[in-house]
């Protein structure tokens, strides 16, 4: 008896044959089915390669034009494309200089075109600084800050009065940066009732520096100010730390650490992020004036703030007895 054929690639037919074999009564050993493989289709005929007659009857190809004739190119590239290896290749430094020269020329032309196309701006009066809106208590504290900054040594009690006001409810935050052995770096901000301060500390075997971030506001060409938001203070502190750190390996570690939390150390917060407390023009008017009496101010908050910050274990200033 001939063995039944079974298509080799038909899984359904295999399952049906097995099921039928199991259901059928057993009289003698079953003969396995014969797997039948389909015949392979014949390969398509190969295309005839062109012979000499075909090549002679084909139309002549269009002459290729040099690249420097089809698109504008710098003169040095035109000469190199025309003469090839006969010219000595330029050094990478020369290539960079040429590229920067072209970019500067293009930027000058673009700026000139934009200047000619844009209408002349209409000058507007400068807006009043938003940071000058204070309550009566805040204005008195800012006035103490102005007197203290205007008069260096004699103004120390006024600066303490400002710090006593700023320390009320102040919260210090420090963020260390993972550094290699023998070095450390961190940023520091303090949230006060009027805004945020920013500062940093670092040290490595060759140098160390730091400052800011406690109760003393920042200063620029306009005056003394605080940061309006926590994010602006963190951005400023990261930028200050990265700028001042002078060791290349640590500088790169600082960049990578802040990049991992979404802070670009090269970005400086803008003017809109600052809350101006007192301008230099106001302090210049106070230089020749007599210092007023220091207002009475509780120093408990300042003592507690400095103790919490680890600045001193026993504050020896004007603390109440």
C-alpha positions in Angstrom: 0.0 0.0 0.0 1.4 3.3 -1.0 2.1 5.9 1.7 -0.3 8.8 1.6 1.3 12.1 0.4 1.3 15.0 2.8 2.4 18.5 1.8 5.6 19.5 3.6 4.7 23.1 4.3 0.9 22.7 5.1 0.6 22.7 9.0 -3.2 22.4 8.8 -2.9 19.2 6.7 -0.4 17.8 9.2 -2.8 18.4 12.1 -5.7 16.9 10.2 -3.7 13.7 9.4 -2.6 13.3 13.0 -6.2 13.8 14.3 -7.6 11.3 11.7 -4.9 8.8 12.7 -5.7 9.0 16.4 -9.5 8.6 15.7 -9.1 5.6 13.4 -9.2 2.1 15.0 -5.8 0.5 15.5 -5.3 -2.8 13.6 -1.7 -2.6 12.6 1.2 -0.1 12.9 0.5 3.0 10.9 2.6 4.0 8.0 3.8 7.5 8.2 2.7 9.9 5.5 5.1 10.9 2.7 6.1 14.5 2.9 5.9 16.1 -0.5 7.9 19.3 -1.2 6.6 21.6 -4.0 8.8 21.9 -7.0 10.8 25.1 -7.1 9.8 27.6 -9.8 12.4 28.0 -12.5 14.6 31.1 -12.1 13.9 33.9 -14.5 16.2 34.1 -17.5 19.2 36.4 -17.1 19.2 39.6 -19.0 21.5 39.7 -21.9 24.5 41.9 -21.3 25.0 44.6 -23.9 27.6 43.7 -26.5 29.7 46.0 -28.7 26.9 46.5 -31.2 24.5 47.7 -28.5 27.2 50.1 -27.1 27.8 51.5 -30.6 24.1 52.1 -31.2 23.4 53.7 -27.8 23.2 57.5 -27.6 26.3 59.3 -26.4 26.2 60.3 -22.7 25.9 64.0 -21.9 29.3 65.6 -21.0 29.7 66.1 -17.3 30.1 69.6 -16.2 32.5 70.4 -13.3 30.8 70.9 -10.0 32.1 74.5 -9.7 30.2 75.4 -12.9 26.9 74.0 -11.6 26.8 75.7 -8.1 28.6 78.7 -6.5 31.8 77.7 -4.6 34.6 79.6 -2.9 37.5 80.3 -5.1 39.8 78.0 -3.1 37.4 75.1 -3.7 37.2 76.0 -7.4 40.9 75.9 -7.8 41.2 72.6 -5.9 38.4 71.0 -8.0 40.1 72.1 -11.2 43.7 71.3 -10.4 43.2 68.4 -8.0 46.2 67.1 -6.1 48.5 69.7 -7.7 47.6 72.1 -4.9 48.8 71.7 -1.3 45.8 71.0 1.0 45.0 73.7 3.5 45.5 73.0 7.2 42.6 72.6 9.6 43.4 76.0 11.1 43.2 77.7 7.7 39.9 75.9 7.0 38.5 77.2 10.3 39.6 80.7 9.6 38.1 80.7 6.2 34.8 79.3 7.5 34.6 81.9 10.3 35.4 84.7 7.8 32.5 83.5 5.6 30.2 83.3 8.5 31.0 86.7 9.8 30.5 88.2 6.3 27.2 86.5 6.0 26.1 87.7 9.4 27.1 91.3 8.6 25.1 91.2 5.4 22.0 89.6 7.1 22.1 92.2 9.9 22.4 95.0 7.4 19.5 93.7 5.4 17.4 93.3 8.5 18.3 96.8 9.7 17.2 98.3 6.4 14.0 96.3 6.3 12.9 96.9 9.9 11.2 100.2 10.7 12.9 102.6 13.1 11.9 101.8 16.7 9.9 104.4 18.6 11.5 105.2 21.9 9.3 104.4 24.9 9.8 105.7 28.4 11.4 103.1 30.7 8.9 101.4 33.0 9.1 101.9 36.7 11.0 99.0 38.4 8.5 96.4 39.7 10.8 95.7 42.6 10.2 99.1 44.2 6.7 98.2 45.5 7.1 97.4 49.2 5.0 97.4 52.3 5.8 99.8 55.1 7.8 97.2 57.0 9.7 96.0 53.8 10.5 99.6 52.8 12.0 100.3 56.3 14.2 97.2 56.0 15.3 98.1 52.5 16.1 101.6 53.7 18.4 100.0 56.4 20.1 98.1 53.6 20.7 101.2 51.6 22.2 103.1 54.6 24.3 100.1 55.5 25.7 99.7 51.9 26.3 103.5 51.5 28.3 103.7 54.8 30.8 100.9 55.1 31.9 100.5 58.7 29.5 103.0 60.4 26.6 101.3 58.5 27.2 97.9 60.1 24.2 98.2 62.6 21.9 99.1 59.7 23.1 96.1 57.7 22.4 93.9 60.8 18.9 95.4 60.9 18.4 94.4 57.3 19.6 90.9 58.0 17.4 90.6 61.1 14.4 91.4 58.8 15.5 89.1 56.0 16.1 86.2 58.4 12.5 86.1 59.5 11.2 82.9 57.8 14.4 82.6 55.7 15.1 79.0 54.4 18.6 78.0 53.4 19.1 75.4 50.6 22.5 73.9 49.6 23.2 71.5 46.7 26.6 69.7 46.7 28.2 68.7 43.4 29.8 65.3 43.2 33.6 66.0 42.7 36.7 63.8 42.7 38.6 63.1 45.9 40.3 66.2 47.5 37.8 68.7 46.0 34.3 69.9 46.8 31.8 72.3 45.3 28.3 73.4 46.1 25.7 76.1 45.4 23.6 77.9 48.0 20.4 79.9 47.9 18.3 81.4 50.7 14.6 82.1 50.3 13.6 85.4 52.1 10.4 87.4 52.3 11.4 89.5 49.3 13.2 87.0 47.1 16.1 84.6 46.7 19.9 85.1 47.2 22.5 82.9 45.4 26.0 81.9 46.1 28.6 79.1 45.9 31.6 77.5 47.6 34.4 75.4 46.1 37.8 74.1 47.0 40.4 71.9 45.2 44.1 71.4 45.9 45.2 74.5 44.0 42.5 77.1 45.0 39.3 77.7 46.8 36.7 80.4 46.8 33.0 81.1 47.6 30.5 83.7 48.8 26.9 84.8 48.7 23.8 82.8 49.1 23.0 83.9 52.7 21.1 87.1 53.5 23.1 89.6 51.5 21.5 90.5 48.2 23.4 90.5 44.8 24.6 93.6 43.0 25.0 94.7 39.4 25.5 97.9 37.5 21.9 99.1 38.5 21.9 98.3 42.2 21.3 95.6 44.8 18.7 93.0 44.0 17.2 89.6 44.9 16.1 86.9 42.5 12.4 86.7 42.0 12.1 82.8 41.6 13.9 79.8 43.0 14.8 78.6 39.5 16.5 81.9 38.7 18.5 81.7 41.9 19.6 78.1 41.1 20.5 79.1 37.6 22.6 82.1 38.8 24.4 80.1 41.5 25.2 77.3 39.0 26.5 79.9 36.5 28.7 81.6 39.2 30.2 78.3 40.4 31.0 77.1 36.9 32.4 80.5 35.9 34.7 80.8 39.0 35.9 77.2 39.1 39.3 77.2 37.5 40.2 73.5 37.3 39.2 71.9 33.9 38.2 68.5 35.1 36.1 69.8 38.0 34.6 72.4 35.6 33.4 69.7 33.3 31.9 67.7 36.3 30.0 70.8 37.4 28.6 71.2 33.8 27.5 67.6 33.6 25.9 67.6 37.1 23.7 70.6 36.4 22.9 69.4 32.9 21.5 66.2 34.4 18.8 68.3 36.2 18.1 70.6 33.3 20.3 73.6 34.1 22.7 75.0 31.5 25.6 76.5 33.4 26.4 79.0 30.6 23.0 80.7 30.8 22.7 83.8 33.0 19.2 84.8 34.3 17.8 87.9 32.6 16.9 91.3 34.0 13.2 90.2 34.4 14.3 87.7 37.0 15.7 90.4 39.3 13.8 92.3 42.0 15.6 95.6 42.5 15.8 96.6 46.2 17.9 99.8 46.0 19.7 101.5 43.1 23.2 102.9 43.1 21.8 106.4 42.4 19.8 106.3 45.7 22.9 105.1 47.6 25.0 107.8 46.0 22.6 110.4 47.5 23.1 108.8 51.0 26.9 108.9 51.0 27.1 112.5 52.3 24.2 112.3 54.7 24.3 111.6 58.4 23.3 108.2 59.5 19.9 108.0 61.1 19.2 106.0 64.3 19.0 102.3 63.8 15.3 101.2 64.3 14.6 98.7 67.1 14.6 95.2 65.6 14.4 91.7 67.2 17.5 89.7 66.4 16.1 86.3 67.4 15.4 85.2 63.8 18.9 86.2 62.7 20.5 84.3 65.6 18.4 81.2 64.7 19.2 81.5 61.0 22.9 81.8 61.5 22.9 78.9 64.0 20.9 76.8 61.5 23.3 77.6 58.7 26.3 76.6 60.8 27.8 80.1 60.6 28.5 80.2 64.3 27.7 78.2 67.4 27.3 81.3 69.5 26.3 84.6 67.9 28.3 87.4 69.6 26.6 90.4 68.0 23.8 92.4 69.2 21.8 89.5 70.5 19.4 90.2 73.3 20.6 89.3 76.8 
